[in-house]
Structures are given as structure tokens and as C-alpha cells.
């Protein structure tokens, strides 16, 4: 029954997302706005397929066993009610913020996450351009939730729900949302996150709540005088799907191999932030 809840959520949300995508395509087409291209859109779905396949493969083999082990050794037991679900939402959103922050500030993980930022377009399919190999380490951030007493399937359900919300903030068609801008990650906030403008780099890391960014100093507001420029600071000339996934790994290996620094210092190319130089 608990596993069926996640399936029901996906059965409801997937048609809704596709209807929203179709609406965005029609609106931009009739307004003569170039928001979609075949190549970038197909790449987005290709990345989603790779990520989803790896996620499903690891779920039974790694994710559920790890979460179940942590839950069996939990520190506390919750009574299920509104307090349980609210606490799970807040802690899961914070865990995602930490995951996202590390992905942006350690080049080893940025090499995985860079895929999501590689699109030069920003539309509702951009959210499908997943960090393909993130399922390999994502469980490490959410396992503590099971250790704190949240049931494994509930953790997965909440993650799916927050991911669905995250899909809808990848759009330029929605402007600012008034007082919600102070609480939620809105399309305006997420446009900043995907921008390559210097003032916007590594900002607005949250999935659902913008309060974490405001608390930890990673918040930036969208400035109409400096509209977002999407894509990476270093352009990828080869836009093939394989290169989009692996190009940063190739650059890391090149830096490690060609540097004349001692190996203890060369590791900065792997563990320091993207763009680090000695």
C-alpha cells in the first residue's frame, strides 16, 4: 500500500507535467518565442531516462536496504500525523539543499551535476536533464532521515513529491509570485540558479524552500537589469549527449595528468570547487 502511494503520485503528476509542457510549447510558439529546440529537448529526455534507469536499478539493490538498516536502528519513533509529515518535508528539503551545495562546491560531484546545468535553454523540460550518476551517492544524504525515525518508503515518497515541485520551476513563463518569493523556490529564484552570470553563480540551491538559501547566505534575487544567461561559464562545443555527461570528467583527468604539482596538491582539482587553480 505504501509503495502504491508513490506510484499513484507519479501517475497523477506525469500527465500534469506533460500538459504543462505542451501548454508552454504552444504559448511560446504563437508568441514567436524560441524556448524549445528539438536537440536540447531530446537530450533532456535522454538524460532523464538514464537517471531514472540507474535510480530504479539501485533502489532495490542499495537504496531501500540502506534506508531500512538505518530505520531499524532509528533513534526515535514517530507517531504519524501532520507533525511527522511536516518534519519529514523540512528535513528532506534541508538534506537536498546540502546535497546540492556540495554538488556545486566540490568538483568531483560537480562533474556529475554539471549535466543539469548544461542546457542553454530554460523550459519545463530542462528539469528532466538530470544529474545522471547522482543516484550513486544521493542516499548518503537521506539515510539520516531514516535513522531519525522516518520510514524508508515515506522518505522516497517525499523525495518524489519535492522533485515534482522542482519540475515546475524550470520556466521563464511565470514571473514573480509576490509574498511566495520569501518562502518558496519560485521560477524566478530558479532562473537565477541556472544562470551563468557571475553574480548568480552557485545561488538558490533549495528544492522547495528558499529559506535555506537565505539562512546560509546563498540567496540571490533575479535582477531585471541583468537577465539570466543559461548554460555553463565554459561553453561546450560538442553538444552530443555522451560528451554532455562526461566532459567534466575528461577535463578533470587532463588537469590531474598535466599538472606539475605534487599529487597532494593536484587533488585540489578533484575536491576543491569548479574552476579552482593552484
Secondary structure, 3 states (H helix, E strand, C coil): CHHHHHHHHHHHHHHHHHHHHHHHHHHHHHCCCCCCCHHHHHHHHHHHHHHHHHHHHHHHHHHHHHHHHHHHCCCCCCCCCHHHHHHHHHHHHHHHHHHHHHHHHCHHHHHHHHHHHCCCCCCCCHHHCCCCCHHHCCHHHHHHHHHCCCCHHHHHHHHHHHHHHHHCCCCCCCCCCHHHHHCECCHHHHHHHHECCHHHCCCCCCCCECHHHHHHCCCCCCCCCCCCCECCCCCCCCCCHHHHHHHHHHHHHHHHHHCCCCHHHHCHHHHCCCCCCC
